[in-house]
Amino acid sequence: MASSTNSSLRLPATVAAWEAEARQYNVAGMSLIQCTNMRSGSDITEEQFLLFRTIFPRTRKIFTPAIFGLAPSYQQAGLLVTNQNFQEYAQRVGAGILGPGHFAQWTLNTLFKVLLAQQQQAIAAVYRGRSKLTRRSEAAVNTSLVSFLQALAMLAAPLSGQWNAQGISLEANFGVHGGQRRAFTAVTDGQYQLVIGNQIVAFMECKVGPRDRHTPQVEKQETAQVIASIKEYPDAVPRRW
């Protein structure tokens, strides 16, 4: 089986598209345990990704949370964004940028004050030069995003989970085939974990630039993280999706 890490693979939107790609890369009828070149989540090959058997349907214009069993959580989220702290933050961001990467001064001492400063730093780097003192940093984007998500999570009462910026190395082990261990690891940029049991509920994959500049690699990374999580920490009760 040939291996490739270039970006010639088109993310299949349908089962038929996946089958066509699988035939092109000679992996039709194969399973992951037969993959001879298992790479980490940040370096997934086209063949390995296709063996994940994942499709990316076109995004619907209207999100229906009930399809994913998220209706109660979606309703709670709607209440959280009406919180005064969040509304003041949203108004501050909506007021625009006074200069390259600088929002209007944040004078209120609220939950969102620090994260706004972190967002300023991340945005300011886009407008500055590329010296080591001003260059863009994925870490700055990652930190500001985790802070934003955690601030939102802390608005909920009682607190059921929290966002963790400490990446976790997850392993997907498919056993031994042909005398070789078939497994790969995927490291998260951050994740939402329940307070009780530390179960991972959601992942975060962060890039320094716009998402469309990193496709399809970012989708391949995210898929690898989900699969590695399912293999290492399988759900006690199967999910609907």
Backbone as numpy.savetxt, mean C-alpha at the origin, in Angstrom:
# Nx Ny Nz CAx CAy CAz Cx Cy Cz
11.66 -22.08 -17.30 10.81 -20.88 -17.30 11.69 -19.64 -17.30
11.50 -18.78 -18.29 12.30 -17.57 -18.38 11.89 -16.61 -17.29
12.84 -15.73 -16.92 12.55 -14.75 -15.87 12.81 -13.36 -16.40
12.00 -12.42 -15.96 12.15 -11.04 -16.43 11.64 -10.10 -15.37
12.34 -8.97 -15.20 11.89 -7.95 -14.25 11.58 -6.64 -14.95
11.48 -6.66 -16.31 11.15 -5.42 -16.99 9.67 -5.14 -16.83
9.21 -4.00 -17.35 7.84 -3.57 -17.12 6.96 -3.82 -18.34
7.27 -4.83 -19.15 6.48 -5.10 -20.35 5.13 -5.71 -20.02
5.00 -6.28 -18.83 3.75 -6.90 -18.43 2.65 -5.86 -18.25
1.51 -6.14 -18.84 0.34 -5.29 -18.64 -0.52 -5.91 -17.55
-0.91 -5.13 -16.58 -1.72 -5.66 -15.49 -3.05 -6.17 -16.03
-3.32 -7.46 -15.90 -4.56 -8.02 -16.47 -5.79 -7.51 -15.73
-6.77 -7.03 -16.50 -8.00 -6.51 -15.91 -9.11 -7.55 -15.88
-8.93 -8.65 -16.62 -9.94 -9.70 -16.68 -9.25 -11.06 -16.62
-10.03 -12.11 -16.39 -9.48 -13.46 -16.38 -8.93 -13.80 -17.76
-9.64 -13.39 -18.81 -9.17 -13.66 -20.17 -7.83 -12.99 -20.44
-7.67 -11.75 -19.94 -6.40 -11.04 -20.13 -5.28 -11.74 -19.36
-5.60 -12.23 -18.16 -4.60 -12.97 -17.39 -4.19 -14.24 -18.12
-5.14 -14.96 -18.68 -4.84 -16.19 -19.40 -3.94 -15.92 -20.60
-4.19 -14.81 -21.30 -3.36 -14.45 -22.45 -1.93 -14.14 -22.01
-1.78 -13.40 -20.92 -0.45 -13.08 -20.40 0.25 -14.35 -19.92
-0.49 -15.25 -19.27 0.09 -16.49 -18.77 0.63 -17.34 -19.91
-0.10 -17.37 -21.02 0.39 -18.12 -22.18 1.64 -17.47 -22.77
1.64 -16.13 -22.80 2.80 -15.42 -23.35 4.06 -15.70 -22.55
3.93 -15.80 -21.22 5.09 -16.03 -20.36 5.28 -17.50 -19.99
4.52 -18.37 -20.65 4.69 -19.82 -20.49 4.48 -20.29 -19.05
3.49 -19.74 -18.38 3.20 -20.18 -17.01 1.77 -20.72 -16.87
1.05 -20.84 -17.99 -0.31 -21.37 -17.94 -0.28 -22.78 -17.38
-1.16 -23.06 -16.44 -1.24 -24.39 -15.85 -0.23 -24.64 -14.74
0.59 -23.64 -14.42 1.59 -23.80 -13.37 1.08 -23.20 -12.06
1.75 -23.53 -10.96 1.45 -22.95 -9.66 2.73 -22.35 -9.09
2.59 -21.60 -8.00 3.74 -20.91 -7.42 4.83 -21.86 -6.94
4.46 -23.04 -6.51 5.49 -23.97 -6.03 6.40 -24.42 -7.17
5.96 -24.21 -8.41 6.77 -24.57 -9.57 7.63 -23.42 -10.06
7.49 -22.25 -9.44 8.27 -21.08 -9.85 9.72 -21.27 -9.42
10.63 -21.31 -10.39 12.03 -21.60 -10.09 12.82 -20.36 -9.71
12.22 -19.18 -9.85 12.95 -17.94 -9.56 12.11 -17.05 -8.66
11.97 -17.44 -7.40 11.20 -16.69 -6.43 12.01 -15.50 -5.95
11.51 -14.29 -6.18 12.21 -13.08 -5.75 11.39 -12.33 -4.70
12.06 -11.39 -4.06 11.40 -10.62 -2.99 10.31 -9.73 -3.58
9.46 -9.22 -2.69 8.33 -8.42 -3.13 8.70 -7.17 -3.90
9.89 -6.64 -3.70 10.31 -5.43 -4.41 10.96 -5.74 -5.75
11.11 -7.03 -6.07 11.80 -7.43 -7.30 11.06 -8.58 -7.99
9.75 -8.53 -7.94 8.93 -9.61 -8.50 9.09 -9.69 -10.01
9.24 -10.91 -10.52 9.31 -11.11 -11.96 7.90 -11.20 -12.53
7.79 -11.03 -13.87 6.49 -11.14 -14.51 5.89 -12.53 -14.29
6.74 -13.56 -14.40 6.24 -14.92 -14.23 5.71 -15.15 -12.82
6.46 -14.68 -11.84 6.05 -14.85 -10.45 4.74 -14.10 -10.18
4.64 -12.88 -10.72 3.42 -12.10 -10.52 2.22 -12.79 -11.15
2.38 -13.32 -12.36 1.26 -13.99 -13.01 0.80 -15.21 -12.22
1.75 -15.89 -11.58 1.39 -17.05 -10.78 0.66 -16.67 -9.49
0.65 -15.38 -9.16 -0.19 -14.91 -8.06 -1.68 -14.99 -8.43
-1.93 -15.10 -9.75 -3.30 -15.19 -10.28 -4.16 -14.03 -9.80
-3.66 -12.84 -10.05 -4.33 -11.62 -9.60 -4.75 -10.79 -10.80
-5.96 -10.26 -10.76 -6.42 -9.36 -11.82 -6.74 -8.00 -11.20
-6.68 -6.97 -12.03 -6.94 -5.59 -11.59 -8.10 -5.02 -12.41
-9.34 -5.33 -12.02 -10.49 -4.80 -12.75 -10.47 -3.28 -12.77
-11.03 -2.71 -13.80 -11.09 -1.26 -13.89 -11.88 -0.70 -12.71
-11.39 0.39 -12.16 -12.01 0.98 -10.98 -13.40 1.51 -11.29
-14.33 1.18 -10.43 -15.68 1.70 -10.60 -15.73 3.17 -10.22
-16.62 3.90 -10.87 -16.77 5.31 -10.54 -17.40 5.50 -9.17
-18.23 4.55 -8.77 -18.91 4.63 -7.47 -18.41 3.49 -6.60
-17.85 3.82 -5.44 -17.36 2.81 -4.52 -18.51 2.26 -3.69
-18.65 0.95 -3.67 -19.70 0.29 -2.90 -19.06 -0.50 -1.78
-18.95 0.08 -0.58 -18.25 -0.59 0.53 -18.88 -1.91 0.93
-20.18 -2.08 0.71 -20.86 -3.31 1.12 -20.30 -4.53 0.39
-19.79 -4.33 -0.83 -19.22 -5.45 -1.59 -18.07 -6.09 -0.83
-17.33 -5.28 -0.11 -16.16 -5.76 0.62 -16.43 -5.93 2.12
-17.70 -5.84 2.51 -18.03 -5.97 3.92 -17.58 -4.79 4.74
-17.46 -3.61 4.12 -16.91 -2.44 4.80 -17.96 -1.38 5.12
-19.23 -1.70 4.96 -20.27 -0.69 5.17 -20.21 -0.06 6.56
-20.10 -0.83 7.65 -20.03 -0.21 8.99 -18.80 0.69 9.14
-17.66 0.23 8.65 -16.43 1.03 8.76 -16.54 2.31 7.94
-17.19 2.22 6.79 -17.35 3.38 5.92 -18.24 4.42 6.58
-19.27 3.96 7.26 -20.15 4.89 7.98 -19.41 5.58 9.11
-18.58 4.83 9.82 -17.80 5.41 10.91 -16.81 6.44 10.37
-16.20 6.14 9.22 -15.25 7.07 8.61 -15.94 8.39 8.26
-17.19 8.29 7.81 -17.94 9.50 7.48 -18.15 10.38 8.70
-18.28 9.78 9.87 -18.42 10.55 11.10 -17.10 11.16 11.53
-16.00 10.43 11.31 -14.69 10.92 11.76 -14.28 12.19 11.02
-14.59 12.27 9.73 -14.15 13.44 8.97 -14.94 14.69 9.33
-16.01 14.56 10.12 -16.73 15.74 10.59 -16.14 16.27 11.90
-15.14 15.57 12.43 -14.48 16.00 13.66 -13.88 17.39 13.48
-13.96 18.22 14.51 -13.48 19.60 14.41 -11.99 19.66 14.09
-11.19 18.79 14.72 -9.75 18.78 14.44 -9.47 18.51 12.97
-10.17 17.54 12.40 -9.94 17.21 11.00 -10.44 18.33 10.10
-11.57 18.92 10.42 -12.11 19.99 9.60 -11.17 21.19 9.57
-10.56 21.51 10.70 -9.61 22.62 10.75 -8.37 22.30 9.91
-7.93 21.06 9.98 -6.80 20.62 9.15 -7.15 20.72 7.67
-8.33 20.23 7.29 -8.75 20.25 5.89 -8.86 21.68 5.37
-9.36 22.58 6.20 -9.47 23.98 5.79 -8.10 24.60 5.59
-7.15 24.22 6.46 -5.80 24.76 6.35 -5.14 24.30 5.06
-5.31 23.03 4.73 -4.76 22.51 3.48 -5.48 23.14 2.29
-6.79 23.25 2.40 -7.57 23.81 1.31 -7.30 25.28 1.05
-6.72 25.97 2.04 -6.40 27.39 1.86 -5.29 27.60 0.86
-4.60 26.50 0.52 -3.55 26.61 -0.48 -2.17 26.78 0.12
-1.20 26.87 -0.76 0.20 26.99 -0.38 0.65 28.43 -0.54
1.23 28.98 0.51 1.69 30.37 0.46 2.91 30.52 -0.43
3.74 29.50 -0.44 4.95 29.49 -1.27 5.23 28.06 -1.64
6.35 27.81 -2.32 6.68 26.45 -2.71 6.75 25.50 -1.52
5.71 24.70 -1.34 5.73 23.70 -0.29 5.43 24.20 1.10
4.84 25.39 1.22 4.59 25.94 2.56 3.11 26.31 2.70
2.42 25.64 3.61 1.04 25.98 3.90 1.01 27.20 4.83
-0.17 27.78 4.96 -0.33 28.87 5.91 0.05 28.37 7.31
0.53 29.27 8.13 1.00 28.89 9.46 -0.10 28.20 10.26
0.28 27.13 10.92 -0.67 26.36 11.73 -0.55 26.85 13.17
-1.57 27.54 13.64 -1.48 28.16 14.96 -2.19 27.37 16.05
-3.10 26.49 15.67 -3.85 25.74 16.67 -3.07 24.52 17.12
-3.15 24.22 18.40 -2.44 23.07 18.95 -3.37 21.86 18.91
-3.38 21.16 17.77 -4.30 20.05 17.58 -3.56 18.79 17.17
-4.32 17.72 17.03 -3.78 16.42 16.68 -3.08 16.43 15.32
-3.47 17.34 14.43 -2.97 17.33 13.06 -1.83 18.33 12.84
-1.36 18.99 13.89 -0.35 20.02 13.72 0.98 19.45 13.23
1.46 18.39 13.85 2.76 17.82 13.48 2.71 17.23 12.08
1.63 16.54 11.75 1.58 15.91 10.43 1.53 16.95 9.32
0.91 18.11 9.58 0.90 19.17 8.58 2.32 19.65 8.31
3.12 19.78 9.36 4.52 20.18 9.19 5.28 19.13 8.38
5.00 17.86 8.63 5.66 16.79 7.87 5.24 16.83 6.41
3.99 17.12 6.15 3.52 17.23 4.77 4.17 18.41 4.06
4.37 19.49 4.80 5.06 20.65 4.23 6.47 20.27 3.77
7.16 19.52 4.60 8.52 19.10 4.25 8.52 18.23 3.00
7.58 17.30 2.92 7.53 16.40 1.78 7.20 17.15 0.50
6.26 18.09 0.58 5.85 18.85 -0.60 6.92 19.84 -1.02
7.57 20.47 -0.04 8.60 21.47 -0.34 9.73 20.86 -1.15
10.04 19.59 -0.91 11.15 18.95 -1.61 10.90 18.88 -3.11
9.64 18.90 -3.53 9.31 18.84 -4.95 9.78 20.11 -5.66
9.77 21.23 -4.94 10.08 22.51 -5.55 11.55 22.90 -5.41
12.28 22.16 -4.60 13.67 22.53 -4.35 14.61 21.79 -5.28
15.89 22.10 -5.15 16.90 21.45 -5.99 17.15 20.02 -5.58
18.15 19.40 -6.18 18.43 17.99 -5.94 19.71 17.78 -5.14
20.11 18.76 -4.35 21.28 18.55 -3.50 20.90 17.63 -2.35
21.88 17.13 -1.63 21.59 16.22 -0.53 20.80 16.89 0.59
20.80 18.22 0.61 20.09 18.95 1.66 18.62 19.19 1.31
18.27 19.07 0.03 16.91 19.42 -0.38 16.23 18.36 -1.24
16.90 17.27 -1.54 16.33 16.29 -2.47 15.09 15.60 -1.89
14.31 15.03 -2.78 13.10 14.32 -2.37 13.46 13.08 -1.57
12.57 12.71 -0.69 12.82 11.55 0.15 11.55 10.73 0.31
11.65 9.45 0.00 10.51 8.57 0.21 10.17 8.48 1.70
11.21 8.58 2.54 11.00 8.50 3.99 10.11 9.65 4.48
10.29 10.85 3.91 9.48 12.00 4.32 8.02 11.79 3.93
7.81 11.26 2.74 6.44 10.98 2.28 5.82 9.90 3.15
6.60 8.87 3.44 6.12 7.75 4.23 5.72 8.20 5.64
6.58 9.02 6.26 6.33 9.49 7.62 5.07 10.35 7.69
4.92 11.26 6.73 3.75 12.15 6.74 2.46 11.36 6.51
2.53 10.32 5.67 1.33 9.53 5.40 0.93 8.71 6.62
1.91 8.08 7.29 1.62 7.32 8.50 1.03 8.23 9.57
1.60 9.42 9.72 1.09 10.37 10.72 -0.35 10.78 10.43
-0.64 10.99 9.14 -2.00 11.37 8.74 -2.99 10.26 9.06
-2.65 9.04 8.67 -3.54 7.90 8.91 -3.71 7.62 10.40
-2.61 7.76 11.15 -2.69 7.51 12.59 -3.53 8.57 13.29
-3.42 9.82 12.84 -4.23 10.89 13.42 -5.71 10.60 13.21
-6.05 10.13 12.01 -7.45 9.77 11.74 -7.89 8.62 12.63
-7.02 7.62 12.77 -7.36 6.46 13.60 -7.59 6.86 15.05
-6.84 7.86 15.53 -6.95 8.29 16.92 -8.23 9.09 17.19
-8.92 9.49 16.13 -10.20 10.18 16.32 -11.29 9.20 16.74
-11.08 7.92 16.42 -12.09 6.91 16.74 -12.04 6.58 18.23
-13.20 6.30 18.78 -13.28 5.91 20.19 -14.24 4.73 20.32
-13.81 3.62 20.89 -12.45 3.39 21.39 -11.48 3.09 20.24
-10.20 3.27 20.50 -9.18 3.03 19.50 -9.04 1.53 19.27
-9.36 1.07 18.06 -9.32 -0.37 17.77 -8.03 -0.81 17.10
-7.31 0.14 16.52 -6.06 -0.21 15.83 -5.20 1.00 15.64
-3.99 0.79 15.15 -3.09 1.91 14.90 -2.19 1.62 13.71
-1.76 2.70 13.06 -0.84 2.59 11.93 0.59 2.53 12.45
1.35 1.61 11.91 2.72 1.37 12.35 3.66 1.64 11.19
4.61 2.56 11.39 5.57 2.90 10.34 6.74 1.93 10.27
6.82 1.04 11.23 7.90 0.06 11.24 7.57 -1.07 10.28
8.33 -1.15 9.18 8.07 -2.17 8.18 8.21 -3.58 8.73
7.39 -4.48 8.23 7.41 -5.88 8.65 7.80 -6.74 7.46
8.71 -7.66 7.67 9.10 -8.61 6.63 8.19 -9.83 6.71
7.38 -10.00 5.70 6.43 -11.12 5.65 6.96 -12.19 4.70
6.69 -13.45 5.03 7.19 -14.54 4.19 6.05 -15.40 3.67
6.10 -15.66 2.37 5.17 -16.60 1.74 5.94 -17.87 1.43
5.64 -18.93 2.14 6.35 -20.20 1.98 5.42 -21.20 1.30
5.83 -21.68 0.14 5.01 -22.61 -0.63 5.52 -24.05 -0.57
6.50 -24.29 0.30 7.00 -25.64 0.47 8.23 -25.93 -0.37
8.52 -27.21 -0.54 9.71 -27.67 -1.27 9.27 -28.37 -2.55
9.92 -28.02 -3.64 9.62 -28.64 -4.94 10.92 -28.83 -5.70
11.13 -30.04 -6.17 12.36 -30.32 -6.90 13.60 -30.16 -6.05
13.44 -30.39 -4.74 14.57 -30.28 -3.83 14.91 -28.86 -3.43
14.10 -27.88 -3.86 14.35 -26.48 -3.53 13.16 -25.89 -2.76
13.49 -25.06 -1.78 12.45 -24.37 -1.01 11.91 -23.22 -1.84
10.62 -23.16 -1.99 9.99 -22.10 -2.79 9.30 -21.11 -1.86
9.89 -19.95 -1.70 9.36 -18.93 -0.78 9.88 -17.57 -1.20
9.19 -16.52 -0.77 9.68 -15.16 -0.99 9.26 -14.29 0.19
9.93 -13.17 0.36 9.60 -12.21 1.42 9.12 -10.91 0.80
8.30 -10.20 1.54 7.80 -8.89 1.12 7.80 -7.98 2.34
8.44 -6.82 2.23 8.56 -5.89 3.35 7.59 -4.73 3.15
6.80 -4.45 4.16 5.83 -3.36 4.07 6.49 -2.01 4.38
5.86 -0.94 3.91 6.27 0.41 4.30 5.56 0.83 5.58
4.48 0.18 5.87 3.68 0.47 7.06 2.42 -0.35 6.99
1.73 -0.46 8.10 0.52 -1.27 8.12 -0.38 -0.85 9.28
-1.66 -1.15 9.13 -2.64 -0.90 10.19 -2.85 -2.20 10.93
-2.61 -2.18 12.25 -2.72 -3.38 13.06 -3.72 -3.18 14.19
-4.49 -4.20 14.46 -5.46 -4.14 15.55 -4.74 -4.07 16.89
-5.32 -3.35 17.83 -4.72 -3.21 19.16 -4.66 -4.57 19.85
-5.72 -5.34 19.71 -5.77 -6.67 20.32 -5.33 -7.72 19.30
-4.23 -8.38 19.57 -3.75 -9.44 18.69 -2.78 -8.99 17.62
-2.67 -7.68 17.37 -1.74 -7.13 16.38 -1.99 -7.62 14.96
-3.19 -8.08 14.68 -3.50 -8.56 13.33 -3.36 -7.44 12.31
-2.74 -7.73 11.17 -2.59 -6.76 10.10 -3.89 -6.68 9.31
-4.43 -5.48 9.18 -5.69 -5.27 8.49 -5.48 -4.59 7.14
-4.49 -3.70 7.06 -4.25 -2.97 5.81 -2.76 -2.66 5.69
-2.32 -2.51 4.43 -0.92 -2.19 4.15 -0.80 -0.80 3.55
0.41 -0.29 3.59 0.72 0.98 2.94 2.00 0.80 2.13
1.94 1.15 0.85 3.13 1.11 -0.01 3.38 2.54 -0.49
4.53 3.09 -0.18 4.80 4.50 -0.42 5.90 4.68 -1.46
5.70 5.65 -2.36 6.70 6.02 -3.36 6.95 7.52 -3.28
8.13 7.93 -3.72 8.49 9.34 -3.61 7.74 10.20 -4.63
7.30 9.61 -5.74 6.62 10.36 -6.78 5.21 9.85 -7.02
4.52 10.41 -8.01 3.15 9.99 -8.32 3.06 8.50 -8.63
1.96 7.90 -8.26 1.79 6.45 -8.40 1.94 5.99 -9.85
1.39 6.75 -10.80 1.42 6.29 -12.19 2.83 6.20 -12.75
3.79 6.82 -12.08 5.17 6.71 -12.53 5.82 5.41 -12.07
5.16 4.70 -11.19 5.73 3.47 -10.62 4.93 2.22 -11.00
3.95 2.38 -11.87 3.19 1.22 -12.31 3.96 0.49 -13.40
3.93 -0.84 -13.50 3.16 -1.77 -12.67 3.91 -2.28 -11.44
5.11 -1.74 -11.18 5.91 -2.28 -10.09 5.21 -2.14 -8.74
4.55 -1.01 -8.52 3.91 -0.80 -7.22 2.75 -1.78 -7.02
2.01 -2.07 -8.08 0.93 -3.05 -7.96 1.49 -4.44 -7.67
2.61 -4.77 -8.28 3.24 -6.07 -8.03 3.72 -6.17 -6.58
4.28 -5.08 -6.05 4.72 -5.07 -4.66 3.55 -5.25 -3.71
2.48 -4.51 -3.95 1.31 -4.59 -3.07 0.70 -5.99 -3.09
0.64 -6.57 -4.27 0.10 -7.93 -4.38 0.96 -8.91 -3.60
2.28 -8.77 -3.72 3.20 -9.66 -3.00 3.02 -9.53 -1.49
2.80 -8.32 -1.01 2.61 -8.11 0.43 1.34 -8.79 0.92
0.26 -8.67 0.16 -1.00 -9.29 0.56 -0.86 -10.81 0.59
-0.24 -11.37 -0.44 -0.08 -12.83 -0.50 0.82 -13.32 0.61
1.92 -12.61 0.87 2.82 -13.02 1.94 2.12 -12.96 3.30
1.28 -11.95 3.49 0.54 -11.82 4.74 -0.46 -12.97 4.91
-1.15 -13.31 3.83 -2.13 -14.40 3.89 -1.44 -15.72 4.19
-0.26 -15.93 3.59 0.45 -17.19 3.80 1.02 -17.29 5.21
1.58 -16.19 5.73 2.20 -16.25 7.05 1.18 -16.13 8.17
0.15 -15.31 7.95 -0.88 -15.11 8.98 -2.26 -15.31 8.36
-2.63 -16.54 8.04 -3.93 -16.79 7.41 -5.08 -16.44 8.34
-6.18 -15.99 7.75 -7.37 -15.65 8.53 -7.97 -16.91 9.14
-8.46 -16.79 10.36 -9.14 -17.92 11.00 -10.45 -18.23 10.28
-11.10 -17.17 9.78 -12.34 -17.32 9.02 -12.12 -16.71 7.64
-12.37 -17.47 6.56 -12.16 -16.95 5.20 -12.94 -15.66 4.97
-12.33 -14.72 4.25 -13.01 -13.47 3.92 -13.92 -13.68 2.72
-14.81 -12.73 2.52 -15.76 -12.82 1.41 -15.09 -12.51 0.08
-13.95 -11.81 0.10 -13.32 -11.41 -1.15 -11.96 -12.04 -1.29
